Amino acid sequence: MAGLRERQKADREKRILQAAVARFRADGYRAVRIEDLAEAAEVSVGTVYNYYRTKGDILIATVTMEVEEVLDEGEPLVADPPDGVAEAVLALIFSYYDHSLEYLSKEMWRSAMALSIEAPETPNGRRYLELDRRLAGQVTALLETLQARGAVRADLDAEALGQLLFNNLNMEFIEFVKDEGMTLAQLRARVARQVRPLARMIATKEEP
């Protein structure tokens, strides 16, 4: 019976998040009410509050779902990156970007970022920061793999470089979600232009 209850609980939570993705994208995060999400998920308002205290909690849970998936997708790239420092780094960054609008619209990303900035010491603020740390850690892990392969100079601090690359890809992503007209192709081109010169500086072999 305990297993059945857990499955039912997970199913209800999944339905709430699916409803949030659909309604936030269709109507805008700020316009949607908890009551709207409950109706779309076919659960009671009380059930929604059993899982999430606020609408912001639901939004950050959606961000978490997004980031958990990109981290999982990034693991094979970290374990066996493509040849070439720039190609390896860009493959990981592009995997983040290409998944970024799977669940969230640009407006949803802006709202989530605002929540994390306005209240950094709240559970949501800390959760968002932890997701960023995990992404930065994965970029660092990729550089460590490339160092072990002999593709990146061994005398360089992989963690510092990982933070540098993550900070750049994150800032460019912020610019992307601020600009409704910017396409993923334009974002990719901007970041590739920035990453390739850095790759040439840190690579042990000549980069294109």
TORKOL-803651 format. One record per residue: x, y, z of N, C-alpha, C in turn; residue in one letter. Coordinates in nm, 3 decimals, m for minus. Each point is the difference from the previous one (the first is absolute). Layout:
    n.east   n.north      n.up   ca.east   ca.north     ca.up    c.east   c.north      c.up   code
         X         Y         Z         X          Y         Z         X         Y         Z      A
...
! end
This chain:
    n.east   n.north      n.up   ca.east   ca.north     ca.up    c.east   c.north      c.up   code
     0.081    m0.121     0.000    m0.081      0.121     0.000     0.085     0.127     0.000      M
     0.113    m0.008     0.075     0.087      0.118     0.006     0.054     0.033    m0.139      A
     0.034    m0.103    m0.077     0.050      0.023    m0.134    m0.104     0.063    m0.089      G
    m0.125    m0.043     0.015    m0.109      0.058    m0.079    m0.020     0.147     0.036      L
     0.004     0.032     0.129    m0.016      0.139     0.043     0.111     0.088    m0.056      R
     0.121    m0.052     0.001     0.112      0.078    m0.054    m0.017     0.026    m0.148      E
    m0.047    m0.102    m0.072    m0.023      0.017    m0.145    m0.111     0.102    m0.025      R
    m0.105    m0.007     0.080    m0.110      0.096    m0.015     0.047     0.142     0.031      Q
     0.083     0.013     0.104     0.054      0.131     0.036     0.087     0.054    m0.112      K
     0.087    m0.085    m0.057     0.087      0.043    m0.109    m0.082     0.038    m0.123      A
    m0.108    m0.076    m0.025    m0.086      0.029    m0.115    m0.069     0.135     0.016      D
    m0.048     0.030     0.122    m0.065      0.129     0.023     0.099     0.115    m0.018      R
     0.119    m0.019     0.053     0.100      0.107    m0.012     0.038     0.021    m0.147      E
     0.012    m0.109    m0.074     0.032      0.011    m0.143    m0.110     0.074    m0.074      K
    m0.126    m0.029     0.034    m0.112      0.067    m0.066     0.000     0.149     0.032      R
     0.033     0.035     0.123     0.005      0.141     0.037     0.110     0.072    m0.080      I
     0.117    m0.062    m0.011     0.109      0.064    m0.075    m0.033     0.008    m0.149      L
    m0.062    m0.103    m0.053    m0.039      0.003    m0.142    m0.102     0.111    m0.024      Q
    m0.093     0.014     0.094    m0.099      0.107    m0.011     0.068     0.136     0.007      A
     0.099     0.012     0.088     0.072      0.127     0.014     0.073     0.036    m0.128      A
     0.067    m0.098    m0.059     0.071      0.025    m0.126    m0.098     0.051    m0.106      V
    m0.113    m0.068    m0.014    m0.097      0.036    m0.104    m0.063     0.136     0.027      A
    m0.044     0.025     0.123    m0.070      0.125     0.029     0.095     0.119     0.007      R
     0.116    m0.017     0.061     0.096      0.110     0.005     0.042     0.042    m0.140      F
     0.022    m0.098    m0.087     0.042      0.032    m0.137    m0.113     0.066    m0.078      R
    m0.121    m0.047     0.021    m0.114      0.051    m0.079    m0.045     0.138     0.047      A
    m0.006     0.018     0.132    m0.062      0.121     0.054     0.097     0.094     0.069      D
     0.124    m0.045     0.022     0.097      0.083     0.072     0.000    m0.034     0.148      G
     0.118    m0.008     0.057     0.014     m0.041     0.140    m0.082     0.089     0.093      Y
     0.008     0.130    m0.017    m0.064      0.091     0.095    m0.153    m0.004    m0.006      R
    m0.054    m0.039    m0.116    m0.146      0.000    m0.016    m0.066    m0.125     0.056      A
     0.076    m0.106     0.015    m0.058     m0.128     0.040    m0.013    m0.007     0.152      V
    m0.114    m0.053     0.046    m0.025     m0.016     0.143     0.016    m0.148     0.039      R
     0.022    m0.024     0.128     0.008     m0.137     0.050    m0.128    m0.077    m0.036      I
    m0.114     0.070     0.008    m0.128     m0.064    m0.033    m0.001    m0.048    m0.145      E
     0.062     0.078    m0.089     0.006     m0.040    m0.141     0.082    m0.128    m0.016      D
     0.109    m0.009     0.075     0.087     m0.118    m0.009    m0.071    m0.122     0.056      L
    m0.071     0.018     0.109    m0.074     m0.112     0.059    m0.104    m0.054    m0.099      A
    m0.071     0.092    m0.065    m0.101     m0.042    m0.097     0.063    m0.075    m0.116      E
     0.112     0.054    m0.052     0.066     m0.064    m0.114     0.057    m0.137     0.037      A
     0.048    m0.013     0.125     0.059     m0.127     0.045    m0.105    m0.098     0.050      A
    m0.126     0.046     0.009    m0.112     m0.082     0.049     0.025    m0.047     0.143      E
     0.045     0.095     0.083     0.016     m0.025     0.142    m0.062     0.118     0.075      V
    m0.014    m0.013     0.130    m0.055      0.110     0.079     0.108     0.105     0.026      S
    m0.044     0.121     0.032     0.094      0.105     0.036     0.082    m0.042     0.122      V
    m0.066    m0.067     0.095     0.070     m0.048     0.118     0.111    m0.097    m0.034      G
    m0.024    m0.084    m0.101     0.103     m0.095    m0.042     0.123     0.073    m0.054      T
    m0.024     0.105    m0.078     0.113      0.078    m0.051     0.082     0.055     0.116      V
    m0.070     0.053     0.100     0.070      0.058     0.115     0.068    m0.107     0.086      Y
    m0.042    m0.125    m0.010     0.071     m0.108     0.069     0.139    m0.020    m0.056      N
     0.018     0.034    m0.128     0.128     m0.019    m0.066     0.082     0.129    m0.005      Y
    m0.067     0.112    m0.018     0.070      0.128    m0.021    m0.069     0.110     0.080      Y
     0.080     0.079     0.070    m0.057      0.108     0.082    m0.043     0.119    m0.083      R
     0.073     0.027    m0.110    m0.026      0.119    m0.081     0.012    m0.034    m0.148      T
    m0.047     0.093    m0.082     0.016     m0.015    m0.145     0.148     0.003    m0.037      K
     0.078     0.079     0.075     0.144      0.004    m0.025     0.065    m0.135     0.023      G
    m0.048    m0.075     0.101     0.054     m0.134     0.024    m0.022    m0.089    m0.122      D
    m0.118     0.015    m0.061    m0.031     m0.082    m0.118     0.092     0.038    m0.116      I
     0.023     0.129    m0.017     0.088      0.045    m0.109     0.142    m0.053     0.021      L
     0.052     0.011     0.121     0.136     m0.047     0.026     0.008    m0.152    m0.014      I
    m0.107    m0.071     0.035    m0.003     m0.145    m0.021     0.008    m0.033    m0.149      A
    m0.061     0.085    m0.082     0.007     m0.018    m0.146     0.141     0.024    m0.050      T
     0.066     0.103     0.053     0.140      0.026    m0.035     0.086    m0.120     0.041      V
    m0.026    m0.052     0.119     0.077     m0.115     0.048    m0.016    m0.119    m0.093      T
    m0.122    m0.026    m0.044    m0.026     m0.109    m0.093     0.080     0.020    m0.129      M
     0.003     0.123    m0.047     0.076      0.035    m0.121     0.149    m0.027     0.020      E
     0.056     0.052     0.109     0.145     m0.010     0.022     0.041    m0.144     0.029      V
    m0.081    m0.075     0.074     0.033     m0.140     0.027     0.014    m0.077    m0.132      E
    m0.088     0.029    m0.094     0.006     m0.071    m0.129     0.125     0.039    m0.079      E
     0.036     0.129    m0.001     0.119      0.039    m0.077     0.126    m0.053     0.066      V
     0.001    m0.008     0.132     0.116     m0.058     0.068     0.015    m0.147    m0.037      L
    m0.111    m0.073    m0.003     0.005     m0.141    m0.040     0.049    m0.014    m0.144      D
    m0.050     0.088    m0.088     0.042     m0.007    m0.141     0.147     0.038    m0.016      E
     0.051     0.082     0.091     0.139      0.043    m0.010     0.100    m0.104     0.044      G
    m0.043    m0.097     0.081     0.094     m0.098     0.055     0.077    m0.078    m0.108      E
    m0.069    m0.051    m0.104     0.076     m0.072    m0.104     0.102     0.090    m0.071      P
    m0.032     0.129    m0.017     0.094      0.093    m0.062     0.123     0.020     0.088      L
    m0.021     0.008     0.131     0.111      0.016     0.092     0.088    m0.124     0.001      V
    m0.063    m0.116    m0.004     0.075     m0.126     0.004     0.078    m0.025    m0.128      A
    m0.056     0.040    m0.113     0.065     m0.026    m0.129    m0.025     0.117    m0.095      D
     0.071     0.113     0.024    m0.025      0.119    m0.082     0.051    m0.016    m0.142      P
    m0.055     0.078    m0.093     0.051     m0.002    m0.137     0.143     0.054    m0.006      P
     0.069    m0.028    m0.109     0.137      0.050    m0.018    m0.002     0.151    m0.016      D
     0.106     0.064     0.052     0.011      0.145    m0.011    m0.061     0.067     0.121      G
     0.073     0.092     0.061    m0.047      0.066     0.121    m0.126     0.082    m0.027      V
     0.004     0.081    m0.104    m0.117      0.083    m0.032    m0.122    m0.086    m0.029      A
     0.019    m0.106    m0.079    m0.113     m0.085    m0.035    m0.059    m0.067     0.123      E
     0.086    m0.043     0.091    m0.047     m0.066     0.122    m0.078     0.097     0.089      A
     0.059     0.119     0.022    m0.064      0.099     0.086    m0.132     0.046    m0.060      V
     0.001     0.028    m0.129    m0.123      0.047    m0.065    m0.107    m0.108    m0.005      L
     0.041    m0.126    m0.013    m0.100     m0.108     0.001    m0.075    m0.002     0.132      A
     0.072     0.020     0.111    m0.066      0.001     0.131    m0.087     0.124     0.016      L
     0.053     0.116    m0.034    m0.078      0.124     0.013    m0.125    m0.005    m0.087      I
     0.015    m0.046    m0.122    m0.115     m0.005    m0.091    m0.105    m0.100     0.048      F
     0.044    m0.106     0.068    m0.098     m0.095     0.054    m0.084     0.067     0.107      S
     0.060     0.092     0.077    m0.076      0.078     0.098    m0.100     0.091    m0.071      Y
     0.050     0.074    m0.096    m0.084      0.098    m0.068    m0.115    m0.065    m0.076      Y
     0.031    m0.110    m0.068    m0.102     m0.062    m0.087    m0.116    m0.058     0.081      D
     0.024    m0.028     0.127    m0.105     m0.056     0.085    m0.071     0.110     0.080      H
     0.052     0.121    m0.004    m0.042      0.104     0.095    m0.145     0.044    m0.014      S
    m0.058    m0.017    m0.118    m0.139      0.041    m0.021    m0.094    m0.119    m0.010      L
     0.048    m0.116     0.046    m0.081     m0.122    m0.004    m0.123     0.015     0.091      E
     0.022     0.052     0.118    m0.108      0.017     0.098    m0.031     0.147     0.029      Y
     0.100     0.084    m0.010    m0.017      0.139     0.039     0.002     0.093    m0.121      L
    m0.084     0.101     0.004     0.006      0.108    m0.098     0.104     0.101     0.048      S
     0.032     0.095    m0.085     0.092      0.105     0.044    m0.059     0.079     0.117      K
    m0.130     0.023    m0.003    m0.064      0.073     0.110     0.010    m0.077     0.130      E
    m0.013    m0.132    m0.007     0.012     m0.083     0.119     0.142     0.005     0.055      M
     0.100    m0.004    m0.088     0.139      0.012     0.044     0.024     0.134     0.068      W
    m0.052     0.106    m0.058     0.020      0.133     0.061    m0.062     0.004     0.140      R
    m0.117    m0.059     0.014    m0.066      0.000     0.131     0.079    m0.083     0.100      S
     0.053    m0.114    m0.043     0.079     m0.084     0.090     0.128     0.071     0.042      A
     0.065     0.065    m0.096     0.122      0.075     0.033    m0.030     0.113     0.098      M
    m0.113     0.068    m0.022    m0.038      0.109     0.091    m0.022    m0.053     0.140      A
    m0.066    m0.115     0.013    m0.023     m0.060     0.131     0.132    m0.028     0.071      L
     0.097    m0.054    m0.074     0.128     m0.036     0.061     0.078     0.124     0.042      S
    m0.015     0.109    m0.074     0.073      0.124     0.031    m0.067     0.077     0.113      I
    m0.133     0.005    m0.003    m0.074      0.076     0.100     0.009    m0.063     0.139      E
     0.009    m0.131     0.006    m0.001     m0.068     0.130     0.103    m0.113     0.002      A
     0.129     0.036    m0.003     0.105     m0.102    m0.011     0.009    m0.093     0.121      P
    m0.049     0.045     0.117     0.012     m0.081     0.121    m0.122    m0.089     0.024      E
    m0.099     0.008    m0.088    m0.117     m0.087     0.014     0.033    m0.138    m0.056      T
    m0.083    m0.102     0.031     0.026     m0.133    m0.058     0.008     0.002    m0.152      P
    m0.087     0.079    m0.065     0.004      0.008    m0.146     0.128     0.066    m0.050      N
     0.041     0.107     0.068     0.123      0.067    m0.039     0.120    m0.092     0.013      G
     0.005    m0.074     0.110     0.113     m0.092     0.022    m0.005    m0.116    m0.100      R
    m0.121    m0.045    m0.030    m0.015     m0.111    m0.096     0.048     0.041    m0.138      R
    m0.034     0.120    m0.042     0.042      0.049    m0.132     0.152     0.012    m0.004      Y
     0.060     0.054     0.107     0.145      0.014     0.007     0.068    m0.135    m0.006      L
    m0.057    m0.099     0.068     0.059     m0.134     0.000    m0.003    m0.061    m0.139      E
    m0.107     0.025    m0.076    m0.006     m0.050    m0.138     0.110     0.061    m0.084      L
     0.024     0.131     0.018     0.110      0.065    m0.072     0.134    m0.061     0.039      D
     0.018    m0.029     0.126     0.126     m0.060     0.046     0.022    m0.137    m0.063      R
    m0.108    m0.076    m0.011     0.013     m0.133    m0.060     0.035     0.010    m0.149      R
    m0.059     0.095    m0.069     0.034      0.020    m0.141     0.146     0.043    m0.015      L
     0.043     0.093     0.085     0.141      0.043    m0.004     0.092    m0.118     0.030      A
    m0.042    m0.084     0.092     0.080     m0.117     0.033     0.012    m0.097    m0.116      G
    m0.106    m0.010    m0.081     0.008     m0.088    m0.115     0.094     0.056    m0.107      Q
    m0.001     0.132    m0.018     0.095      0.061    m0.094     0.143    m0.026     0.048      V
     0.024     0.013     0.130     0.132     m0.029     0.056     0.038    m0.146    m0.024      T
    m0.095    m0.091     0.021     0.028     m0.142    m0.020     0.039    m0.028    m0.145      A
    m0.063     0.070    m0.094     0.038     m0.017    m0.141     0.144     0.043    m0.023      L
     0.038     0.114     0.056     0.137      0.048    m0.016     0.100    m0.096     0.064      L
    m0.038    m0.059     0.113     0.089     m0.099     0.064     0.016    m0.123    m0.088      E
    m0.107    m0.041    m0.067     0.010     m0.112    m0.094     0.093     0.035    m0.115      T
    m0.012     0.123    m0.050     0.086      0.043    m0.111     0.146     0.012     0.045      L
     0.023     0.040     0.124     0.136      0.003     0.053     0.057    m0.142     0.011      Q
    m0.081    m0.093     0.049     0.045     m0.138     0.013     0.032    m0.061    m0.136      A
    m0.070     0.046    m0.101     0.022     m0.047    m0.138     0.124     0.066    m0.061      R
     0.047     0.108     0.062     0.114      0.073    m0.053    m0.039     0.108    m0.100      G
    m0.130     0.034    m0.007    m0.046      0.100    m0.096     0.007     0.141     0.057      A
    m0.014     0.013     0.134     0.008      0.130     0.067     0.126     0.003     0.085      V
     0.066     0.113     0.002     0.125      0.015     0.075    m0.016    m0.043     0.145      R
     0.093    m0.082     0.048    m0.008     m0.055     0.134     0.028     0.103     0.109      A
     0.069     0.112    m0.037     0.035      0.100     0.101    m0.114     0.096     0.031      D
    m0.112    m0.015    m0.067    m0.112      0.092     0.020    m0.096    m0.053     0.107      L
    m0.064     0.093     0.071    m0.096     m0.032     0.105    m0.135    m0.030    m0.064      D
    m0.036    m0.129    m0.007    m0.123     m0.040    m0.068    m0.123     0.059     0.067      A
     0.002     0.010     0.131    m0.117      0.054     0.070    m0.021     0.147    m0.032      E
     0.110     0.077    m0.001    m0.010      0.143    m0.033    m0.048     0.018    m0.144      A
     0.054    m0.082    m0.090    m0.042      0.009    m0.140    m0.147    m0.041    m0.016      L
    m0.041    m0.102     0.075    m0.139     m0.043    m0.006    m0.094     0.110     0.046      G
     0.038     0.069     0.108    m0.080      0.112     0.047    m0.006     0.112    m0.104      Q
     0.114     0.028    m0.061     0.006      0.104    m0.102    m0.093    m0.032    m0.117      L
     0.009    m0.124    m0.048    m0.084     m0.040    m0.113    m0.148    m0.001     0.039      L
    m0.030    m0.050     0.120    m0.139     m0.002     0.042    m0.055     0.142     0.015      F
     0.079     0.088     0.064    m0.047      0.138     0.018    m0.032     0.065    m0.135      N
     0.083    m0.029    m0.099    m0.023      0.058    m0.133    m0.125    m0.060    m0.065      N
    m0.011    m0.133     0.002    m0.117     m0.061    m0.066    m0.127     0.040     0.072      L
     0.008     0.019     0.132    m0.118      0.039     0.077    m0.040     0.144    m0.032      N
     0.097     0.090    m0.008    m0.031      0.140    m0.034    m0.058     0.011    m0.140      M
     0.054    m0.075    m0.093    m0.055      0.003    m0.135    m0.142    m0.058    m0.002      E
    m0.026    m0.099     0.085    m0.136     m0.055     0.008    m0.096     0.104     0.057      F
     0.046     0.077     0.098    m0.083      0.108     0.055    m0.034     0.100    m0.110      I
     0.099     0.036    m0.082    m0.026      0.092    m0.111    m0.101    m0.060    m0.098      E
     0.008    m0.130    m0.021    m0.092     m0.071    m0.089    m0.143     0.007     0.051      F
    m0.021    m0.027     0.130    m0.137     m0.001     0.052    m0.055     0.141     0.016      V
     0.087     0.100     0.008    m0.047      0.139     0.006    m0.052     0.048    m0.134      K
     0.051    m0.058    m0.109    m0.032      0.044    m0.135    m0.092    m0.103    m0.067      D
    m0.129     0.032    m0.008    m0.094     m0.094    m0.059     0.031    m0.032    m0.146      E
     0.069     0.092    m0.067     0.028     m0.021    m0.142     0.123    m0.083    m0.029      G
     0.087    m0.019     0.100     0.123     m0.076    m0.025    m0.030    m0.148    m0.014      M
     0.058    m0.063    m0.102    m0.022     m0.143    m0.023     0.111    m0.082     0.064      T
    m0.026    m0.129     0.014     0.104     m0.089     0.051     0.122    m0.002    m0.092      L
    m0.023     0.009    m0.130     0.111      0.002    m0.095     0.089     0.123     0.024      A
    m0.061     0.114     0.026     0.077      0.120     0.029     0.077    m0.012     0.131      Q
    m0.064    m0.060     0.101     0.069     m0.022     0.127     0.120    m0.092    m0.019      L
    m0.020    m0.108    m0.073     0.110     m0.093    m0.026     0.116     0.070    m0.070      R
    m0.031     0.082    m0.099     0.105      0.069    m0.076     0.079     0.096     0.089      A
    m0.070     0.073     0.086     0.066      0.094     0.091     0.099    m0.072     0.091      R
    m0.047    m0.110     0.057     0.084     m0.071     0.097     0.115    m0.072    m0.070      V
    m0.024    m0.055    m0.117     0.108     m0.066    m0.074     0.110     0.099    m0.032      A
    m0.037     0.122    m0.037     0.099      0.104    m0.031     0.086     0.032     0.123      R
    m0.057    m0.011     0.118     0.073      0.029     0.123     0.084    m0.119     0.047      Q
    m0.052    m0.121    m0.017     0.067     m0.118     0.051     0.122    m0.039    m0.084      V
    m0.009     0.015    m0.130     0.109     m0.048    m0.086     0.135     0.067     0.030      R
     0.008     0.132     0.019     0.131      0.059     0.034     0.053    m0.051     0.134      P
    m0.087    m0.019     0.097     0.043     m0.052     0.130     0.051    m0.143    m0.015      L
    m0.069    m0.079    m0.081     0.043     m0.138    m0.022     0.141    m0.005    m0.059      A
     0.028     0.093    m0.091     0.134      0.003    m0.060     0.106     0.031     0.105      R
    m0.034     0.080     0.100     0.097      0.037     0.104     0.026    m0.113     0.099      M
    m0.098    m0.085     0.026     0.016     m0.101     0.103     0.032    m0.140    m0.057      I
    m0.012    m0.016    m0.131     0.023     m0.130    m0.062     0.149    m0.030    m0.012      A
     0.034    m0.128     0.004     0.139     m0.042    m0.019     0.035    m0.011    m0.147      T
    m0.102    m0.012    m0.085     0.022     m0.009    m0.145    m0.071     0.114    m0.068      K
     0.038     0.027    m0.121    m0.059      0.112    m0.075    m0.148    m0.028    m0.025      E
    m0.081     0.102     0.030    m0.144     m0.008    m0.020    m0.039     0.079    m0.125      E
    m0.107    m0.042    m0.069    m0.045      0.078    m0.118    m0.057     0.133     0.041      P
! end
